[in-house]
């Protein structure tokens, strides 16, 4: 009996040693040192000019690395990253204190990869998408859809749609979590120059499958595309911003205000995402009180940025 009581006490002490925190994964789209934009001219490592017109990919099998190398899985979390907006995905609330990195795979894990996509209802990211992110039951989802133009006049089309269970690779990115109030953000950059590393885009490859340039793109995403964000900030500054930004009313009927009176000089824009991490709206910051409206009921996350730096996140409920 004494051993049982001691074991319970030890387990309780271990659990109390960690704090419940909301954990986010943010990904900033890049082209080399520049922020990503569609149809923006860039070069790969072969000194070939290209412009990207589409970049969509799935992220899944996410694990948070924390508190001295411990790993906590994020169950049933699928992210559809699209070049149109940065990723700010809510991973969940976990008993973690110091986040040290993240593990994830590009694509969709089996057997989910080979199941019927129509069983997922919109707005879930595994439901049918437009343009399509599903190849067929036998092959499953497109893990990555990367398209663009190359050549001296950008008149050569290239398309790489990588897929296949055998090409579902795991990767680890060590990136210290940025703490803001009761939230921790894992900030990564995704450099799409690196996605085309070693690929002769001037030849106009059109590969939708598992073993040509489509596979090379998946391998490049595994080995070269992602890196920890180089943004360096102090937790104290971010905590100050978090404490001085106010959303009201919250919960709201759809009409709400954001009070930036005491942190206006530290916020340049505001991004709103839904519970699945999908971009909803950008709000320019022109005054200390920002008014806006959301029509659909649900949970939203408001990301406050200083340039590309995430200063804090707030949760908003629309009833």
C-alpha positions in Angstrom: 0.0 0.0 0.0 2.8 2.4 0.9 4.5 1.7 -2.4 1.3 2.5 -4.3 0.8 5.8 -2.4 4.4 6.7 -3.2 4.0 5.9 -6.9 0.9 8.0 -7.1 2.6 10.8 -5.4 5.6 10.6 -7.8 3.3 10.6 -10.8 1.3 13.5 -9.5 4.5 15.4 -8.9 5.7 14.7 -12.5 2.4 15.9 -14.0 2.4 19.0 -11.9 5.9 19.8 -13.1 4.5 20.6 -16.6 2.1 23.4 -17.5 -0.9 23.1 -19.7 -0.1 25.2 -22.8 -1.7 25.8 -26.2 0.8 24.7 -28.8 0.8 26.2 -32.3 2.8 25.3 -35.4 3.6 28.3 -37.6 5.2 28.0 -41.1 6.3 31.1 -43.0 6.5 30.5 -46.8 9.8 31.7 -48.3 11.8 31.9 -51.5 15.3 32.0 -50.3 15.6 35.1 -48.1 12.4 36.6 -49.5 8.9 36.0 -48.4 7.0 33.8 -50.8 4.6 35.1 -53.4 3.0 33.3 -56.4 4.6 34.2 -59.8 7.6 35.7 -58.1 10.8 35.0 -60.1 13.5 32.9 -58.3 16.3 30.4 -59.0 17.1 26.9 -58.0 20.5 25.5 -57.3 21.0 24.8 -61.0 20.7 28.6 -61.7 17.4 28.0 -63.5 14.7 30.6 -63.3 11.3 29.7 -62.2 8.0 31.0 -60.9 5.7 28.9 -58.7 2.0 29.0 -59.4 0.8 26.3 -57.0 2.2 24.8 -53.8 -0.1 22.7 -51.6 1.0 19.9 -49.2 -0.3 17.9 -46.3 1.4 17.7 -42.9 0.5 14.8 -40.5 1.9 12.4 -37.8 2.9 15.4 -35.7 4.9 14.9 -32.5 6.0 17.7 -30.1 9.5 17.3 -28.7 9.6 18.9 -25.3 11.1 19.0 -21.8 14.4 17.2 -22.4 13.5 15.1 -25.4 10.1 13.8 -24.5 7.7 13.3 -27.4 4.0 13.9 -27.3 1.9 12.8 -30.3 -0.7 15.2 -31.7 -3.6 12.8 -32.5 -5.6 13.0 -35.7 -4.1 16.3 -36.8 -3.9 17.0 -40.5 -2.7 20.3 -41.9 -3.1 21.4 -45.5 -0.5 24.0 -46.1 -1.1 26.3 -49.1 1.2 29.1 -50.4 -1.7 31.6 -50.3 -1.2 32.1 -46.6 1.2 31.3 -43.8 0.4 28.3 -41.6 -0.8 28.9 -38.0 -2.1 25.6 -36.9 -3.4 25.0 -33.4 -2.0 21.6 -32.4 -3.9 21.3 -29.0 -3.4 21.9 -25.3 -0.7 19.8 -23.7 1.2 19.4 -20.5 4.5 20.8 -21.8 6.7 23.5 -20.5 9.8 23.8 -22.8 9.1 22.9 -26.5 12.3 21.9 -28.2 11.2 20.9 -31.7 8.7 19.0 -33.8 8.5 15.8 -35.8 6.1 15.4 -38.7 5.6 13.8 -42.1 4.6 15.3 -45.5 1.5 13.6 -46.8 -1.2 11.4 -45.3 -0.6 8.3 -43.3 -1.9 4.9 -44.2 -4.6 3.5 -44.0 -6.2 7.0 -44.0 -4.3 7.7 -47.2 -6.2 5.0 -49.1 -9.6 5.5 -47.6 -12.6 7.2 -49.2 -12.1 11.0 -49.1 -15.8 11.7 -49.4 -16.2 10.3 -45.9 -14.6 13.5 -44.7 -17.0 16.4 -44.6 -16.0 20.0 -45.5 -14.3 22.0 -44.1 -12.0 19.1 -43.0 -8.7 19.3 -44.9 -9.0 15.6 -46.0 -12.4 16.3 -47.6 -12.4 16.8 -51.4 -10.4 20.0 -52.3 -10.4 22.3 -55.3 -8.0 22.0 -57.0 -7.9 18.3 -56.1 -5.5 16.9 -53.6 -6.6 13.3 -54.1 -5.3 11.0 -56.8 -7.5 7.9 -56.2 -8.2 5.2 -53.7 -5.3 3.0 -54.8 -2.7 5.8 -54.7 -4.4 8.1 -52.1 -3.8 11.8 -51.6 -1.3 14.0 -53.3 1.3 14.6 -50.6 2.6 17.6 -52.5 1.3 19.5 -55.5 4.0 21.9 -56.8 3.5 23.6 -60.1 5.0 26.6 -62.0 6.7 28.1 -65.0 10.4 28.0 -66.0 12.7 28.9 -68.9 14.0 32.3 -70.0 10.5 33.6 -70.8 8.8 31.5 -68.1 6.8 29.7 -70.9 7.7 26.1 -69.8 5.3 24.4 -67.5 6.4 22.0 -64.7 4.2 20.0 -62.4 5.3 17.7 -59.6 2.6 15.8 -57.7 4.2 13.5 -55.2 2.4 10.7 -53.5 2.6 7.1 -52.4 2.7 5.3 -49.0 6.4 4.3 -49.6 7.2 8.0 -49.9 5.7 9.0 -46.5 8.9 10.1 -44.7 9.3 11.5 -41.2 11.5 14.5 -40.3 12.6 16.3 -37.2 13.0 20.0 -36.8 14.6 21.3 -33.6 13.1 24.7 -33.0 12.7 26.2 -29.5 9.1 27.1 -28.8 8.3 30.8 -28.3 6.3 31.3 -25.2 3.5 33.9 -25.0 1.2 33.8 -22.0 -0.2 30.2 -22.0 0.7 29.5 -25.6 3.8 28.1 -27.2 4.6 28.6 -30.9 6.9 26.4 -33.0 8.1 28.6 -35.8 9.4 27.2 -39.0 10.4 28.6 -42.4 9.6 26.7 -45.6 11.9 27.6 -48.5 10.5 26.6 -51.8 13.8 27.3 -53.7 15.0 24.2 -51.9 11.9 22.2 -53.1 13.3 22.4 -56.6 16.9 21.5 -55.6 18.5 19.3 -58.3 15.4 19.4 -60.6 15.8 20.5 -64.2 12.7 22.7 -64.4 13.8 24.0 -67.8 13.0 20.5 -69.2 9.3 21.0 -68.1 8.8 17.8 -66.0 5.2 16.7 -65.6 5.4 14.0 -63.0 2.4 12.8 -61.1 3.5 9.7 -59.2 6.1 8.0 -57.0 9.5 7.7 -58.6 10.5 10.6 -60.8 10.9 14.4 -60.0 7.7 13.9 -57.9 9.7 11.8 -55.5 12.6 14.2 -55.6 10.3 17.0 -54.5 9.1 14.9 -51.5 12.7 14.1 -50.6 13.6 17.8 -50.8 10.7 18.7 -48.5 12.1 16.1 -46.1 15.7 17.1 -46.3 16.0 20.8 -47.3 12.8 22.9 -47.3 12.1 23.4 -43.6 14.2 25.1 -41.0 13.7 26.9 -37.7 12.6 30.5 -38.1 15.6 32.8 -37.8 13.5 35.4 -35.9 15.0 36.1 -32.5 12.9 37.8 -29.9 12.6 37.9 -26.1 9.8 36.2 -24.3 9.4 39.2 -22.1 8.6 41.5 -25.0 6.1 39.0 -26.4 4.5 38.5 -23.0 4.1 42.3 -22.7 2.3 42.4 -26.0 0.1 39.4 -25.0 -1.0 41.1 -21.8 -1.8 44.4 -23.5 -3.9 43.1 -26.5 -7.6 42.7 -25.8 -10.4 41.1 -27.9 -14.0 42.0 -26.9 -16.6 40.8 -26.6 -15.3 37.2 -26.4 -17.4 35.1 -27.0 -18.9 37.3 -29.7 -21.9 37.2 -32.0 -19.6 37.9 -34.9 -18.9 41.6 -34.4 -15.8 42.3 -32.2 -13.1 44.8 -31.6 -9.4 44.5 -31.0 -7.8 47.0 -28.6 -4.1 47.6 -29.5 -3.9 50.9 -27.6 -0.8 49.9 -25.5 1.0 47.8 -28.2 0.2 49.6 -31.4 3.9 50.2 -32.2 4.6 46.5 -31.9 1.8 45.2 -34.2 1.9 45.7 -38.0 -0.9 43.3 -39.1 -3.4 40.8 -37.8 -4.1 37.4 -39.3 -7.2 35.3 -38.5 -7.3 31.5 -39.0 -9.9 29.0 -38.2 -9.6 25.9 -35.9 -8.0 23.9 -38.7 -5.3 26.6 -39.2 -6.7 27.8 -42.5 -6.3 31.5 -43.4 -9.6 33.5 -43.0 -8.5 37.2 -43.2 -5.7 39.7 -42.9 -6.4 42.9 -41.0 -4.2 46.0 -41.5 -3.4 47.9 -38.4 -4.2 51.6 -39.0 -5.5 52.6 -35.5 -5.4 51.4 -31.9 -9.0 49.9 -32.2 -9.6 47.5 -35.0 -13.2 46.5 -35.7 -14.1 43.5 -37.8 -16.7 40.8 -38.3 -16.8 37.0 -38.7 -19.9 35.5 -40.2 -19.5 31.8 -39.4 -19.8 30.4 -35.8 -16.8 28.6 -34.4 -13.4 28.9 -32.9 -10.8 31.2 -34.4 -7.2 32.2 -33.7 -6.0 35.8 -34.0 -2.3 36.1 -34.8 -0.7 39.4 -34.1 2.4 40.1 -36.2 5.3 42.5 -36.2 6.5 42.0 -39.8 6.7 38.2 -40.1 7.3 37.8 -36.4 4.4 36.3 -34.4 4.1 38.5 -31.2 1.1 36.7 -29.7 -2.0 34.6 -30.4 -5.5 35.0 -29.1 -8.5 32.6 -29.2 -11.9 34.0 -30.2 -15.2 32.2 -30.0 -18.1 33.2 -32.4 -21.5 32.0 -31.1 
